[in-house]
């Protein structure tokens, strides 16, 4: 675990502070440590110990689960050769650098050669891991254990069935003015305001920090050192706000893991779907709530009087909840957001099965955005280059964003039932009771329970998309007068 945490420190530096010329050496450094980490974890001594412990009838529930999860991880890692791990590490380190240059230059061709290498390695990885049905299942399982193409196809079919007609109903209404969100906003003032919001969320700055990066992210070296980044656009106020709150939600989860369980499954997040539920809950169910801005909007008006001084709270609330197709996933509204995810899911499936190739991506990207969102993508920068994930080799990740939103709606509904006067507490700026609820019911358990089990423990049932639709219809019908 210490070696893996050291790799994380180098990766954080690579995306935040490392000079451009350090890319090749950093790729080698991370690859070397990745190889060491892999060899330590797949040692026969560890395997024998885990097999022995798995037959020990005297273990407590927590000890048993730690052994089961570690043995599962051991068997999965054992499928990889050290050579493959090193090659993958080197490739994605270089891929990140080429993606960053390509995005800055608005030129997919600068990223394509390195991305081809990543895709080929991910296809090889599917074969190493083994799978039932679609090869993409092997990658989905890495991020959300048990998740399959079959399950996601059913889920996304339901999303399309219910969301598409509702979005059409919204589009038929008088549209909301959000132009005041796109004037000039001083970057330093944005930064300071974002820090205040993170403190209000109870993000512990003694156990973390925030920096700037091209793509906001959260990284944890331990529950006592969880770092986040944000992105500031001086002509789009939304980017900093939602990045801070979203990544703050991720960080609160990591900071809520028990430090005594460092290095054990009980000290790690359950899954990316549950992880995304925490970021999306804070970003959307709280951060786009009227009660939240009843508390925070007066100070925002003081910070940016020229921008918001004459804008009413109601108009601001409606503007930040505008439903409108857009190019950028991270800036998308709560409803059309899921079509950004579906597009990536469909592209990844096709890439991994080999029915499309890297060279096809800009064209297919534009076709799918036209099909699902009826917009014409103007550039690679606003299209196929907008996400960092593929440069990290993170295939199978995107579906967890939608799953996270659906979990979030379900968890927040239960929290609202359980915490007395939750809306009133949020309106007062008191977010601690909600955080305590999440810590008590989700964060503290690490991987002792599966995502499905934790959902049942918290809400009494498995993931149910209807919670999201009920939340969306109640909220947006009121905003748009449907």
C-alpha positions as CSV (number, residue, x, y, z in Angstrom):
1,X,0.0,0.0,0.0
2,X,2.9,2.4,0.8
3,X,4.3,1.9,-2.7
4,X,0.9,2.4,-4.3
5,X,0.5,5.6,-2.3
6,X,3.9,6.8,-3.5
7,X,2.8,6.2,-7.0
8,X,-0.3,8.3,-6.3
9,X,1.9,11.2,-5.1
10,X,3.9,11.1,-8.3
11,X,0.7,11.0,-10.3
12,X,-0.7,14.0,-8.5
13,X,2.4,16.0,-9.1
14,X,2.4,15.0,-12.8
15,X,-1.1,16.6,-13.2
16,X,-0.5,19.6,-11.0
17,X,3.1,20.8,-10.9
18,X,5.4,18.7,-13.0
19,X,7.3,20.6,-15.7
20,X,6.6,19.4,-19.3
21,X,10.1,18.1,-19.8
22,X,9.8,15.7,-16.9
23,X,7.2,13.5,-18.7
24,X,9.5,10.8,-19.9
25,X,11.4,10.4,-16.6
26,X,8.1,10.4,-14.6
27,X,6.7,7.7,-16.8
28,X,9.7,5.6,-16.1
29,X,9.6,6.3,-12.3
30,X,5.9,5.4,-12.0
31,X,6.3,2.3,-14.2
32,X,9.2,1.1,-12.0
33,X,7.2,1.6,-8.8
34,X,4.1,0.0,-10.4
35,X,6.2,-3.1,-11.2
36,X,7.5,-3.3,-7.6
37,X,4.0,-2.8,-6.2
38,X,2.7,-5.6,-8.4
39,X,5.4,-8.0,-7.5
40,X,5.0,-7.4,-3.8
41,X,1.2,-8.0,-4.0
42,X,1.3,-11.2,-6.0
43,X,4.1,-12.9,-3.9
44,X,3.4,-16.5,-3.1
45,X,3.9,-15.8,0.6
46,X,1.0,-13.4,0.6
47,X,-1.1,-15.8,-1.5
48,X,-0.4,-18.7,0.9
49,X,-1.2,-16.5,3.9
50,X,-4.5,-15.4,2.5
51,X,-5.5,-18.9,1.6
52,X,-4.7,-20.1,5.1
53,X,-6.6,-17.2,6.7
54,X,-9.7,-17.8,4.5
55,X,-10.1,-21.1,6.3
56,X,-9.8,-19.6,9.8
57,X,-13.2,-20.0,11.5
58,X,-12.1,-17.7,14.4
59,X,-12.0,-14.5,12.3
60,X,-14.4,-11.6,13.1
61,X,-16.8,-10.4,10.4
62,X,-14.4,-7.5,9.5
63,X,-11.3,-9.7,9.5
64,X,-13.1,-12.2,7.3
65,X,-14.2,-9.6,4.8
66,X,-10.7,-8.1,4.6
67,X,-9.3,-11.5,3.8
68,X,-12.0,-12.3,1.2
69,X,-11.5,-8.9,-0.6
70,X,-7.8,-9.1,-0.4
71,X,-7.8,-12.7,-1.8
72,X,-10.1,-11.6,-4.6
73,X,-7.7,-8.7,-5.4
74,X,-4.7,-11.1,-5.2
75,X,-6.2,-13.5,-7.7
76,X,-7.1,-10.8,-10.1
77,X,-3.6,-9.2,-9.9
78,X,-2.0,-12.6,-10.3
79,X,-3.5,-12.7,-13.8
80,X,-1.2,-9.8,-14.8
81,X,2.5,-10.2,-15.6
82,X,4.9,-7.6,-14.2
83,X,6.0,-6.8,-17.8
84,X,2.3,-6.0,-18.6
85,X,1.9,-3.8,-15.6
86,X,5.1,-1.8,-16.3
87,X,4.1,-1.4,-20.0
88,X,0.6,-0.2,-19.1
89,X,2.0,2.3,-16.6
90,X,4.5,3.7,-19.0
91,X,1.9,3.9,-21.8
92,X,-0.7,5.8,-19.7
93,X,1.9,8.2,-18.3
94,X,2.9,9.2,-21.8
95,X,-0.7,9.1,-23.0
96,X,-1.6,11.7,-20.4
97,X,1.1,14.0,-21.7
98,X,0.0,13.6,-25.3
99,X,-3.7,14.1,-24.3
100,X,-2.8,17.3,-22.5
101,X,-0.9,18.7,-25.6
102,X,-3.7,17.6,-27.9
103,X,-6.4,19.2,-25.9
104,X,-4.4,22.5,-25.6
105,X,-3.8,22.4,-29.4
106,X,-7.4,21.2,-30.2
107,X,-5.9,18.4,-32.3
108,X,-6.9,14.8,-31.8
109,X,-4.2,13.6,-34.1
110,X,-1.6,14.4,-31.4
111,X,-3.3,12.0,-29.0
112,X,-4.4,9.3,-31.4
113,X,-1.1,7.3,-31.6
114,X,-0.7,7.0,-27.9
115,X,-4.4,6.3,-27.4
116,X,-4.1,3.4,-29.9
117,X,-1.5,1.8,-27.6
118,X,-3.7,2.3,-24.6
119,X,-6.7,0.7,-26.4
120,X,-4.7,-2.3,-27.5
121,X,-3.4,-2.8,-24.0
122,X,-7.0,-2.6,-22.6
123,X,-8.1,-5.2,-25.1
124,X,-5.2,-7.5,-24.0
125,X,-6.2,-6.8,-20.4
126,X,-9.7,-8.1,-21.0
127,X,-8.2,-11.4,-22.2
128,X,-5.8,-11.6,-19.2
129,X,-8.7,-11.1,-16.8
130,X,-11.2,-13.3,-18.6
131,X,-14.9,-12.5,-19.0
132,X,-18.3,-13.9,-19.6
133,X,-20.2,-12.5,-22.6
134,X,-18.8,-9.1,-23.8
135,X,-15.1,-8.4,-23.3
136,X,-16.0,-5.0,-21.9
137,X,-17.4,-6.8,-18.8
138,X,-13.9,-7.4,-17.6
139,X,-13.2,-3.6,-17.5
140,X,-16.6,-2.7,-16.0
141,X,-16.0,-5.2,-13.1
142,X,-12.8,-3.3,-12.2
143,X,-14.7,-0.2,-11.4
144,X,-18.1,-1.5,-10.3
145,X,-17.8,-5.2,-9.2
146,X,-20.5,-7.3,-10.8
147,X,-21.5,-4.7,-13.4
148,X,-22.1,-6.1,-16.9
149,X,-23.0,-4.9,-20.4
150,X,-26.3,-6.8,-20.0
151,X,-27.3,-4.9,-16.8
152,X,-26.2,-1.5,-18.1
153,X,-28.0,-2.0,-21.4
154,X,-31.2,-2.5,-19.5
155,X,-30.5,0.4,-17.2
156,X,-29.7,2.8,-20.0
157,X,-32.7,1.7,-22.0
158,X,-34.9,2.7,-19.0
159,X,-33.0,6.0,-18.8
160,X,-33.7,6.8,-22.4
161,X,-37.4,5.7,-22.1
162,X,-38.1,8.0,-19.1
163,X,-35.7,10.9,-19.6
164,X,-36.1,11.6,-23.3
165,X,-39.8,12.5,-23.2
166,X,-39.3,14.5,-20.0
167,X,-36.5,16.5,-21.5
168,X,-38.7,17.2,-24.5
169,X,-41.5,18.5,-22.2
170,X,-38.9,20.8,-20.7
171,X,-37.7,22.0,-24.1
172,X,-41.2,22.9,-25.0
173,X,-41.4,25.4,-22.1
174,X,-40.1,29.0,-22.0
175,X,-36.4,28.8,-21.7
176,X,-34.4,30.2,-18.8
177,X,-32.0,33.1,-19.0
178,X,-28.5,32.0,-17.7
179,X,-26.4,34.6,-19.6
180,X,-25.3,36.3,-16.4
181,X,-23.3,33.1,-15.5
182,X,-21.0,33.8,-18.5
183,X,-19.7,37.3,-17.8
184,X,-16.2,38.0,-16.4
185,X,-15.5,36.5,-13.0
186,X,-12.1,37.3,-11.4
187,X,-10.2,34.0,-10.9
188,X,-8.8,34.8,-7.5
189,X,-12.3,35.7,-6.1
190,X,-13.7,32.5,-7.6
191,X,-10.9,30.5,-5.9
192,X,-11.5,32.1,-2.5
193,X,-15.3,31.5,-2.7
194,X,-14.7,27.9,-3.7
195,X,-12.5,27.4,-0.6
196,X,-15.4,28.8,1.6
197,X,-17.8,26.3,0.1
198,X,-15.4,23.4,0.7
199,X,-15.0,24.5,4.4
200,X,-18.8,24.7,4.7
201,X,-19.0,21.1,3.5
202,X,-16.5,20.2,6.3
203,X,-13.7,19.2,4.0
204,X,-10.7,19.0,6.3
205,X,-7.9,21.2,4.9
206,X,-5.6,19.8,7.6
207,X,-6.0,16.5,5.8
208,X,-6.0,17.8,2.3
209,X,-5.5,20.7,-0.1
210,X,-6.9,22.1,-3.4
211,X,-4.9,23.0,-6.5
212,X,-5.6,23.7,-10.2
213,X,-5.5,21.1,-12.9
214,X,-6.7,20.9,-16.5
215,X,-9.3,18.2,-15.4
216,X,-10.5,18.3,-11.8
217,X,-9.8,15.2,-9.8
218,X,-9.6,13.8,-6.3
219,X,-6.6,11.6,-5.1
220,X,-6.0,10.0,-1.8
221,X,-2.8,8.8,-0.3
222,X,-4.5,8.0,3.1
223,X,-7.7,9.3,4.7
224,X,-5.5,11.9,6.4
225,X,-4.1,13.2,3.1
226,X,-6.9,13.6,0.4
227,X,-6.2,16.2,-2.2
228,X,-8.5,17.8,-4.8
229,X,-8.1,20.0,-7.8
230,X,-10.5,22.4,-9.5
231,X,-10.6,24.3,-12.8
232,X,-11.3,28.0,-13.1
233,X,-12.8,29.7,-16.2
234,X,-13.1,33.4,-15.8
235,X,-15.9,33.6,-18.3
236,X,-17.9,30.6,-17.0
237,X,-18.7,30.8,-13.3
238,X,-20.2,27.2,-13.3
239,X,-16.9,25.4,-13.8
240,X,-15.2,26.3,-10.5
241,X,-18.4,25.9,-8.4
242,X,-19.4,22.5,-9.5
243,X,-15.8,21.2,-9.6
244,X,-15.2,22.3,-6.0
245,X,-18.4,20.7,-4.7
246,X,-18.1,17.6,-6.8
247,X,-14.5,16.8,-5.9
248,X,-15.2,17.9,-2.3
249,X,-17.9,15.2,-2.2
250,X,-15.3,12.6,-3.3
251,X,-12.8,13.9,-0.8
252,X,-15.3,13.7,2.1
253,X,-15.8,10.0,1.4
254,X,-12.0,9.4,1.4
255,X,-11.5,11.4,4.6
256,X,-14.4,9.4,6.2
257,X,-12.6,6.1,5.8
258,X,-11.1,4.8,9.1
259,X,-7.4,5.7,9.3
260,X,-6.7,2.5,11.3
261,X,-7.8,0.5,8.3
262,X,-5.2,2.0,6.0
263,X,-3.9,-0.7,3.6
264,X,-6.9,-2.9,4.1
265,X,-10.1,-3.3,2.0
266,X,-12.1,-1.9,5.0
267,X,-10.1,1.3,4.5
268,X,-10.9,1.6,0.8
269,X,-14.0,2.9,-1.1
270,X,-16.6,0.3,-2.0
271,X,-16.8,1.1,-5.7
272,X,-16.7,3.9,-8.2
273,X,-20.5,3.9,-8.4
274,X,-20.7,4.6,-4.7
275,X,-17.8,7.0,-4.9
276,X,-19.7,9.0,-7.6
277,X,-22.8,8.9,-5.5
278,X,-21.0,10.9,-2.9
279,X,-19.8,13.6,-5.3
280,X,-23.0,13.8,-7.2
281,X,-25.1,14.0,-4.0
282,X,-23.1,17.0,-2.9
283,X,-22.9,18.6,-6.3
284,X,-26.6,18.1,-7.3
285,X,-28.9,17.1,-4.5
286,X,-27.3,19.7,-2.2
287,X,-25.4,22.1,-4.4
288,X,-28.2,22.8,-6.8
289,X,-30.8,22.9,-4.1
290,X,-32.7,26.2,-3.3
291,X,-32.1,25.8,0.4
292,X,-28.3,25.6,-0.2
293,X,-28.4,28.9,-2.1
294,X,-30.7,30.7,0.3
295,X,-27.7,30.3,2.6
296,X,-24.9,31.0,0.2
297,X,-26.3,33.4,-2.4
298,X,-26.2,36.6,-0.3
299,X,-22.4,36.3,0.1
300,X,-22.0,35.4,-3.5
301,X,-23.7,38.7,-4.4
302,X,-21.2,40.5,-2.1
303,X,-18.2,38.8,-3.8
304,X,-19.5,39.5,-7.3
305,X,-21.9,42.5,-7.0
306,X,-21.5,43.5,-10.7
307,X,-22.5,40.0,-11.8
308,X,-25.2,39.0,-9.3
309,X,-26.2,42.2,-7.5
310,X,-29.3,42.7,-9.5
311,X,-30.0,39.0,-10.1
312,X,-32.7,37.5,-7.8
313,X,-32.2,34.3,-5.9
314,X,-35.0,32.7,-7.9
315,X,-33.4,33.6,-11.3
316,X,-30.0,32.4,-10.1
317,X,-31.5,29.1,-8.9
318,X,-33.3,28.5,-12.2
319,X,-30.1,29.4,-14.2
320,X,-27.9,26.9,-12.4
321,X,-30.6,24.3,-13.0
322,X,-31.1,25.1,-16.7
323,X,-31.8,22.0,-18.8
324,X,-30.1,22.4,-22.2
325,X,-28.0,20.1,-24.4
326,X,-24.3,21.1,-24.2
327,X,-20.9,19.9,-25.5
328,X,-19.1,19.4,-22.2
329,X,-20.0,16.5,-19.8
330,X,-18.7,18.2,-16.6
331,X,-20.8,21.3,-17.3
332,X,-24.0,19.4,-18.3
333,X,-27.2,19.7,-16.4
334,X,-28.5,16.9,-14.3
335,X,-30.7,15.4,-17.0
336,X,-28.9,15.7,-20.3
337,X,-25.7,14.6,-18.4
338,X,-26.7,11.0,-18.7
339,X,-26.6,11.1,-22.5
340,X,-23.0,12.2,-22.3
341,X,-22.4,9.1,-20.2
342,X,-24.4,6.8,-22.6
343,X,-22.4,8.1,-25.6
344,X,-19.1,7.3,-23.9
345,X,-20.4,3.9,-22.8
346,X,-21.4,3.0,-26.3
347,X,-18.1,4.2,-27.8
348,X,-16.1,2.2,-25.2
349,X,-18.0,-1.0,-25.8
350,X,-17.3,-0.7,-29.5
351,X,-13.6,0.2,-29.1
352,X,-13.0,-2.8,-26.8
353,X,-14.8,-5.2,-29.0
354,X,-13.0,-3.8,-32.1
355,X,-16.0,-2.8,-34.1
356,X,-14.5,0.8,-34.3
357,X,-10.9,2.0,-34.1
358,X,-9.3,5.1,-32.6
359,X,-9.2,6.9,-35.9
360,X,-13.0,6.7,-36.0
361,X,-13.5,8.5,-32.7
362,X,-13.9,12.2,-33.8
363,X,-16.4,11.2,-36.4
364,X,-18.4,8.8,-34.2
365,X,-18.3,11.3,-31.3
366,X,-19.9,14.0,-33.5
367,X,-22.5,11.5,-34.9
368,X,-23.6,10.4,-31.4
369,X,-23.8,13.9,-30.1
370,X,-26.1,14.8,-33.0
371,X,-28.2,11.7,-32.4
372,X,-28.6,12.0,-28.6
373,X,-28.4,15.7,-27.9
374,X,-29.0,17.2,-31.4
375,X,-26.0,19.4,-31.3
376,X,-23.1,19.8,-33.7
377,X,-19.7,19.4,-32.0
378,X,-17.5,22.2,-33.2
379,X,-14.0,21.0,-32.2
380,X,-12.0,18.1,-30.8
381,X,-11.4,20.2,-27.6
382,X,-15.1,20.4,-27.0
383,X,-15.6,16.9,-28.2
384,X,-13.5,13.8,-28.1
385,X,-10.6,15.4,-26.2
386,X,-12.6,16.8,-23.3
387,X,-12.2,13.9,-20.8
388,X,-8.9,12.7,-19.2
389,X,-10.1,9.2,-18.6
390,X,-8.9,7.4,-21.7
391,X,-5.4,8.8,-21.2
392,X,-5.4,7.2,-17.8
393,X,-6.6,3.9,-19.3
394,X,-9.9,4.3,-17.4
395,X,-12.2,2.3,-19.6
396,X,-15.4,1.1,-17.9
397,X,-15.4,4.1,-15.6
398,X,-18.0,6.3,-17.3
399,X,-21.1,4.3,-16.5
400,X,-20.4,4.8,-12.8
401,X,-21.2,8.5,-13.2
402,X,-24.8,7.8,-14.0
403,X,-25.0,5.0,-11.5
404,X,-23.6,7.4,-8.9
405,X,-26.3,10.0,-9.7
406,X,-29.0,7.3,-9.3
407,X,-27.5,6.1,-6.0
408,X,-27.2,9.7,-4.8
409,X,-30.9,10.4,-5.4
410,X,-31.8,7.2,-3.5
411,X,-29.4,8.0,-0.6
412,X,-30.6,11.7,-0.4
413,X,-34.2,10.6,-0.3
414,X,-33.5,8.4,2.7
415,X,-31.4,11.0,4.4
416,X,-34.3,13.5,4.0
417,X,-36.6,11.0,5.7
418,X,-34.1,10.3,8.5
419,X,-32.5,13.6,9.4
420,X,-35.0,16.0,11.1
421,X,-35.5,19.2,9.1
422,X,-32.6,18.5,6.7
423,X,-33.7,21.2,4.3
424,X,-33.8,23.7,7.1
425,X,-30.3,22.7,8.3
426,X,-29.0,23.1,4.7
427,X,-30.6,26.6,4.5
428,X,-28.7,27.5,7.7
429,X,-25.4,26.4,6.2
430,X,-25.2,23.4,8.6
431,X,-24.1,20.5,6.5
432,X,-22.6,18.5,9.3
433,X,-25.6,16.4,10.0
434,X,-25.8,15.2,6.4
435,X,-22.0,14.4,6.4
436,X,-22.4,12.6,9.8
437,X,-25.3,10.5,8.2
438,X,-23.1,9.6,5.2
439,X,-20.1,8.8,7.5
440,X,-22.2,6.6,9.7
441,X,-24.1,4.7,6.9
442,X,-21.5,4.5,4.1
443,X,-18.0,5.9,4.6
444,X,-17.0,4.1,7.7
445,X,-17.5,0.6,6.2
446,X,-15.0,0.8,3.4
447,X,-15.3,-2.4,1.4
448,X,-16.9,-4.5,4.1
449,X,-20.1,-4.5,2.1
450,X,-20.7,-4.6,-1.6
451,X,-22.3,-1.6,-3.4
452,X,-25.6,-3.5,-3.6
453,X,-25.4,-4.5,0.1
454,X,-24.7,-0.9,1.2
455,X,-27.6,0.4,-0.9
456,X,-30.0,-2.1,0.7
457,X,-28.7,-1.3,4.2
458,X,-29.2,2.4,3.7
459,X,-32.4,2.5,1.7
460,X,-34.0,-0.9,2.1
461,X,-33.7,-1.9,-1.6
462,X,-31.4,-2.3,-4.5
463,X,-30.5,0.6,-6.8
464,X,-33.8,1.9,-8.2
465,X,-33.7,4.4,-11.1
466,X,-37.2,5.6,-10.1
467,X,-35.8,7.6,-7.2
468,X,-33.9,9.7,-9.6
469,X,-36.9,10.2,-11.9
470,X,-39.1,11.1,-8.9
471,X,-36.5,13.6,-7.8
472,X,-36.1,15.1,-11.3
473,X,-39.8,15.4,-12.1
474,X,-40.6,17.1,-8.8
475,X,-37.7,19.5,-9.1
476,X,-37.8,20.4,-12.8
477,X,-41.5,20.4,-13.1
478,X,-41.6,23.1,-10.5
479,X,-38.8,25.1,-12.2
480,X,-40.3,24.9,-15.6
481,X,-44.0,25.0,-14.7
482,X,-44.8,21.7,-16.2
